[in-house]
Each structure stands twice: as structure tokens, then as C-alpha cells.
Amino acid sequence: MAAELTTSQLSEKHRTTLDQALDVIRTRAYWSPHPEHPKAYGENGSLGAAEGLAAFQALQGSRFALDQPGTDGWTGTEVSPYGPDLGIEYPHADLDVLLPAMRAGMGAWREAGPENRALVCLEILSRISARTHEFAHAVMHTSGQAFMMAFQAGGPHAQDRGLEAVAYAYAEQTRTPVAAEWSKPQGKRDPLSLSKSFTAVPRGIALLIGCNTFPTWNGYPGLFASLATGNPVLVKPHPRAVLPLALTVQVAREVLGEAGFDPNLVALAAERPDEGIAKTLATRPEIRIIDYTGSTSFGDWLEANARQAQVYTEKAGVNTVVIDSTDDYKGMLSNLAFSLSLYSGQMCTTPQNLLIPRDGITTDAGEKSYDEVVADLAASVAGLLGDDARANALLGALVNPDVKARLEAAAELGEVALPSREITHPDFPEAVVRTPVMVKLDGAKPDAEAAYMSECFGPVSFAVAVNSTEDGLELLRRTVREKGAMTVGAYTTSQVTEAAVEEVCLEESAQLSLNLTGGVYVNQTAAFSDFHGSGGNPAANAALCDAAFVANRFRMVEVRRQA
């Protein structure tokens, strides 16, 4: 296959970026090559706002052709959480044809080596970045995120996570030299001498099972970690969020072909309604790696049944904030209000349980009782979302009817401190937009435990009264150990309490944020610096992104030759 993109061209364009990424995963400093502001796009080949919207609109009501082998029909059922039917059909694959075709290009991709693979991956990310406005609309109308969040989280932040995975993959594959000369002295006899070569060998086809809420942000780490380590990637999107990952597959196939590799190294597996091909795919012998974000029940099933594959899962957790004391009461309330409201709480990192001593807390505004803290936080959320235009920009739309049902059912679980209200979206009147509900629960009552010890995904939080901060820390420990947590937050002015919270999180492997009162929130993480999940508690068996996330996607194979 003739290459239109040469290795030297790719190196000239992307090697500096790769080197910067390699440096920053060591320093953990802030860095991003992908602009966050929409106005940064529109020049140098990138799509501006109008062009991106037009490109998205042109996809609606059409067939999304990928020219991949084994297409035996067309399927597509996406309806935007904002109302419109996208009307896009995707190729449906005969897996017995597609999977062998994906394996055919593995040899050349393996022989390309870690650097060439990394540079091709960076070209894919670069082209995705140039179409960020288009991708933003695709993410918005499949996930329900508000546009600005879809632009940032679905665009540059997702691209950063993909690049981060490429950097880790490159670092781990190049830790071992390509070749070595080995010589063992034998005294008066000639030394024993061998020439050795070491090759990073991929495991096989990787299966990416996409999620509905963050198709690119959660999808790119696994996709690029597998591709950069030499594995073909079969992308199985969530049926309600196909378009963002289909666009990704389209770009990847284009770049692979131009770089002289088999485009079938990346392919799409869209499913028909109720087909449920994830289980079928997950246990096929060709599938050797699985990346999954979604429910605990299916994640557990994958871990138990996909025994031929290395399985990476991000499942449900119960995120908790311990409120002991604060020297910035207003800042704490504001920070928590934003965290509870962003994307209607439909983030795996959104706080759910707020553990507050029933005797109250000490603040810079004086002693505050449990009831006052809850009432003040409810007022802060209500104030933040009081203006409908601002509320729509923060909340987005509920992603599916299940979230709405959980929201409505939560009000029956205890005393409602903050009722949810319905908001009309001016541009999309069919969108289901709801403000968060906050429910007061007594942590000492057994009948409340069923609520606060289960994930209630969506705009629902529980203000749990605990007997003391120490009692709250024990509940935190039990929650993380039994149910898992993607995030833990705490507010305290006591060094002793801070150390105690930190010890719980170290022992239970939970990522901790302390005393956030400004513009950084517990449910946000920065690529290259923050770890998303730890892999050490039931919420996830992997972290985005660390060496463990990439190292088991390949094996080093050694060839020894007599010197």
C-alpha cells in the first residue's frame, strides 16, 4: 500500500508534541496541545463554528459509509436527548468477515514499531482536533451534554486523554531496547555471546465498548492505548451514541490508509436494535482486549466471562464528600453546587453522598447546624440554576428515561431539601431538562442505607447525617470498599482530620480532593496530571491513565541468535 504520509512527514509534524507529552506525564504539570475555546478554531484547516455545525447537519438523514469489509446491512436508531431524530444509518458488520480482515494488517502495524505507531495516532488526533466543532455537536446530540461541555469534554479534553494514552504506550514499549549484545565471560575460554532482539508484540483485536454519556472522553484512552501498542481496534458504540465514535473510526481509517497501513486496523461494529452484540463479541477468541465503561452488572459479567481477553472496566461507584469544617463556607457551597449541577450529575465523578455531622460544622461564618448546611447548599444550587439560560448551559439534557425515573423516585426516599424543577430549553423544547434534587437521610437509620449505599446516577444527591466526622470516615471507608468510588472529596480545617481522610483514601485506593473552593471541581480531572479512577476499588479496575493501563496490551518477544 503506497503511503501518502511518510514517516519523516509524520515525525516533523508530531514528534515535538510526543516529546512534550512524554515529559509532562513525568512532571504532572498542566499542558494541552488542544485549545479549549471554540474561537481558537476556524483557521489552518480546522473547522470554525459555522462549518462544524454545517458538517454535523450534513450527516443527518444519511448513510455513514466506511467502506469496511463484511457490511451486510445498515442500522441506526439515534435520537438526540434534545429531541431530533438524527436519522443516520451505519454499516452493520458480518463479524465472521470483518474480524479476519482486521487481523490481516497486524503484521505490518507491529513491524512499524512504537514510534511510527505513536506518530500515526497523533495524526489521527490532530485531524479529530481540526473537526472539534463537528464532534461537539455529535457529542451534544448523543449524550445530552450542553454545547460548551460537549465541545470541551468531548473535544480537547478527550483528545488530551487519547494523547496521554499514546505517551504512556510509547514509554512502556520503549523501556526495553530494540536490540542488545550479550556476552558472559568464561575464564580462559571464549565468552558466551548472543545477539538479542526485542519486539513489542500486540495481544490481538481490542474491543472498545462505548458509553452513552462520554463516548469520546471515555473511549479515546482505550482506543489509542490499544492502537499505539499494535492492536487493531473494533469500536462497538452505545446504540444511542454512535456518531462521535463513528466519526473517530472514519478519521482513523483515513489516516491509516494514507500512512500505508491497512485501514481495517480500526473498524466500527454498530448494532441493530436489541441485538446485544457486546456479549457475543466479548467472548470471541479473536478479541484479546476489552475496554468498557458502563453498568456494574455488565462490567462484572465481562470480567467473569471474557476470560480470553484483558478486560479494563469502569463501572458504578458511590462518590462521597465528607464535610467536617471549612474556612471558606461560601466558596465550599459554591463549589459543591456547581459539582452537583454540571451535566445534571450524569458524570461518573459527580458527588452523591454528602456526609455531614448531625451536630453541625465549624465555618468562617460561624457554627452551622446540619440543617443549616443542607439548606444553604440547597439555596446555593437554586441560586446557581435560578436563571434558565444559565441552567440550560450547565445542566444539558437528561440522557435517557432511566435517569428521569431515578430522579423522580429519589424524592420518595427521604425529606426533600431541594426539589427538582423542570426547565424548558429555548432551542430544543423536547429536551428533558431537570435541576438536581437533594434528599436528607439519617445515616444511623438502616432503612436509609439502601439509598445512600447504591449509585443513583443522575441529578440526585443525599445529605447524610452522621454522628460525627469519625463516624463519617468509617462510612466513607465502607462505601469505597464495598461499592467503590471514582472520587472522594473532603472539607476540613483540621490537620488531624485531613490526615485521617487521606489515610482512608490511601488504604482504599480512592482519588481524593481536599478543600476545593475555587474553579477546580471534584468531578473534573486534567489529562497528563490527574488520574481518573485508581483501579484499586470496585468502581474501576484501571486508571486513566497510568503504565498499568497500557503495559498489558502488548508483550515483549525476544529472539536470541548466536553471535
ZADOPA-319221 format. One record per residue (C-alpha): residue in one letter; x, y, z. Coordinates in steps of 0.1 Angstrom, whole numbers, plus 5000, padded with zeros to 4 digits. Example, Ala and Ser with C-alpha at 12.3 -4.5 7.8 and 13.67 -1.06 7.14 Angstrom:
# residues 2
a512349555078;s513749895071;
END
This chain:
# residues 563
m500050005000;a501650334989;a501950585017;e500950945011;l502051035046;t505750945051;t507450875084;s509551185080;q506551395074;l504751255105;s507951295126;e508351655115;k504751735124;h504251545156;r507551435172;t507751755193;t504251705206;l505051345215;d508151465234;q506251725253;a503651465262;l506351225274;d507851505295;v504551615311;i503451265322;r506651275343;t506251625357;r502451615360;a502351985351;y499452155332;w499752115294;s497452075265;p498152105227;h494352125221;p492652465226;e489652475249;h488052785234;p485752755204;k487153075188;a490552905185;y489252705156;g488552815120;e491952865106;n494852645093;g492452385081;s490352355112;l486552395111;g485052705126;a481752725144;a479552765113;e481552495093;g481352255122;l477652295126;a477152255088;a479251935087;f477151785116;q473951885099;a475051735066;l475451395083;q471851385095;g469451175075;s472250995056;r474250675054;f477650695071;a479850495047;l483050355060;d484050115032;q484849835057;p484649465049;g481649255058;t478949515056;d475649315055;g473149595060;w472549925077;t471350025111;g470850345132;t468350455159;e469950765174;v467551025188;s469151335203;p468351385240;y467351735228;g464651585206;p465651555169;d465951215153;l469451205138;g468350965111;i471850835104;e472450485093;y475750295100;p477149985083;h476249665101;a479049415101;d479249035095;l481848965122;d483048655105;v484248865076;l485249185095;l487449025123;p489748835099;a490149145078;m491149335109;r493849085117;a495349095082;g497049425088;m498549345122;g501949225109;a502849555092;w501449755120;r503649555145;e506749605124;a506149975122;g507450005157;p506350215187;e507450545173;n505750525140;r502550395156;a502650685180;l503050935152;v500150795132;c498050815164;l498951175168;e497951245132;i494551085139;l494151305170;s495351615150;r492651565124;i489951505150;s491051825167;a490652015135;r487051895134;t486251975171;h483252185163;e481751905143;f482551645170;a481051885197;h477651875180;a477851495176;v478651455213;m475951715223;h473251535204;t474051185215;s474951245252;g472751545261;q475751755272;a475252125268;f477252255239;m480152405257;m480752095278;a480351875247;f482952105230;q485452085258;a484951745273;g484151575240;g486851765221;p490151885236;h489851705269;a489051375252;q491851435227;d494251505256;r493251175272;g493950995239;l497351165236;e498151075272;a497450715264;v499750725234;a502550875255;y502250605282;a502150335255;y505250475238;a507150505271;e506350145281;q507249995248;t510550175245;r511550095281;t513249785266;p515949835239;v515249705204;a518549515204;a521349415228;e524649225226;w525148985254;s528448835265;k529248615295;p532948565304;q534148205306;g537548255321;k540248115298;r537648005273;d535948235248;p532948415262;l529448305255;s527948565231;l524448625218;s522748895198;k519248965211;s516349155196;f513149265215;t509849335198;a506649475213;v504049225201;p500349315203;r497849085220;g495249085193;i492049275184;a490849515210;l487149575216;l486049925227;i482549915242;g481450285242;c479250465267;n476350695262;t477450995283;f481051045273;p481650855241;t484951025232;w486351115267;n485850765280;g486550595246;y489750755235;p492150625262;g491450265254;l491250315217;f494650495214;a496350275241;s495449965221;l496250115187;a499550255198;t500649925212;g499949745178;n496449615183;p493549655158;v490549825175;l486949735169;v484750015182;k481249905194;p479550225203;h476550265226;p473450245204;r472350595215;a475850745209;v477250605177;l478150925158;p481151055178;l482850725176;a481850655140;l483550995131;t486550885150;v486750555132;q486350735099;v489350965106;a491450675119;r490850465088;e491650765066;v494950835083;l496050465084;g495450435047;e497450745039;a500250635061;g500550305042;f498750075067;d495649875064;p492550095073;n490849785087;l493049815118;v490150035131;a486549935123;l483050005136;a480549755150;a477149925150;e474349705163;r470749665154;p468049735180;d468149485208;e470949285191;g473249295221;i476449215202;a478649325231;k478348985248;t478848805215;l481949005207;a483448995242;t483748615242;r485048565207;p488648425206;e489848705183;i489048965210;r492148995233;i491549335249;i488349495261;d487749855273;y484349915289;t482650205306;g479050145320;s477049955345;t478549745372;s476449435362;f477749425327;g481249515338;d481249225363;w479948995335;l482849095313;e485349035340;a483948695347;n483248565312;a485648735287;r488448515300;q490448515268;a490848895270;q492549155291;v489449355304;y489549715316;t486349835332;e485050155346;k481750075365;a479550245390;g480650395423;v479250595452;n481250925453;t481351085487;v482151425502;v483051445539;i482151795553;d483951845586;s484752225587;t485752495563;d487452835564;d485552945532;y481952855537;k480653055508;g483352905485;m482652555496;l478952595489;s479552745455;n482052475446;l479752195456;a476652355439;f478552355406;s479752005411;l476251875418;s474752065388;l477252005360;y475751795332;s472851715355;g475051495377;q475451245348;m479251205354;c480850905369;t482751155391;t479751365404;p479451365442;q476451175455;n476751145493;l477451445514;l478451325549;i477651605575;p477851565613;r474451595628;d475851845654;g476952075626;i480352215614;t482652495622;t483052765595;d484453115589;a480753225590;g480253075624;e478852745636;k476452585612;s474052315621;y473352015598;d470052165588;e471752505580;v474452345559;v471852155539;a469552455535;d472452675525;l473752425499;a470252385485;a470052765482;s473352785465;v472252525439;a468952705434;g470753035430;l473252895405;l470452755384;g467853025390;d468353175356;d467052935330;a469653035303;r472552965327;a470752645339;n470452505304;a474152585297;l475152385329;l472652105330;g472351995294;a469551735289;l468851405307;v470551135286;n467750875288;p464450805305;d466150595332;v467850895346;k464551085348;a462850785366;r465650775392;l465351145397;e461651125403;a461950825426;a464650985447;a462251235461;e460450945479;l463550825497;g463651095524;e462951455532;v463451675501;a465851965509;l465952085473;p463151985449;s463951935412;r462252175388;e461552145351;i463252385327;t462352445291;h465152475266;p464552765242;d466152595212;f465052235219;p461652235236;e461551845236;a464651825257;v464151685292;v465951935315;r465751905353;t467552075381;p469051845408;v467151705438;m468751685472;v467351445498;k468151445536;l468951105550;d469750985586;g472950775583;a472050595615;k468750455602;p469050115585;d466250195560;a468250485546;e471350275539;a469850115508;a469650465492;y473050605501;m474950285496;s473850255460;e474750465430;c471850685419;f473250805386;g471951145376;p471051475393;v470451325428;s472451385460;f471951265496;a472751485526;v473551215550;a473551305587;v476351125606;n477051115643;s480551265639;t483351325614;e484951005627;d481650815620;g481650975585;l485150855578;e484150495587;l481150525564;l483450665537;r485750365542;r482950115540;t481450285509;v484650285489;r485549935499;e482149785492;k480750005464;g483750185450;a484250555442;m485750745413;t486151055435;v486251145472;g486051505485;a486551645519;y486451985537;t488252035569;t490452285587;s491852015610;q495251875601;v494351565621;t491051515601;e492851585568;a495451315576;a492651075586;v490751125553;e493951085533;e494750765551;v491250615543;c491750705506;l495250565505;e494150245521;e491050205499;s492650345467;a490350635461;q491350965444;l490951255469;s490251625465;l490651845496;n489052185504;l488152285468;t486552625469;g487652785436;g487352695399;v488552335402;y485852085410;v485951725424;n484251585393;q486851725368;t490251585361;a493151705339;a494851475315;f498651435319;s498351535356;d495251375373;f494451005374;h490850925366;g489950635389;s492650425406;g491950075396;g492049985433;n488449985443;p485249835429;a484350145407;a487150065382;n489849805377;a492050055358;a493150415360;l493150675332;c495950685326;d498950505341;a501550255330;a499349965340;f496650085316;v498950025286;a501649775296;n499449465294;r498249545259;f501449405244;r504249155252;m507949175246;v509148885225;e512848815224;v514848645196;r518348525205;r520948455179;q524448305182;a526848595179;
END
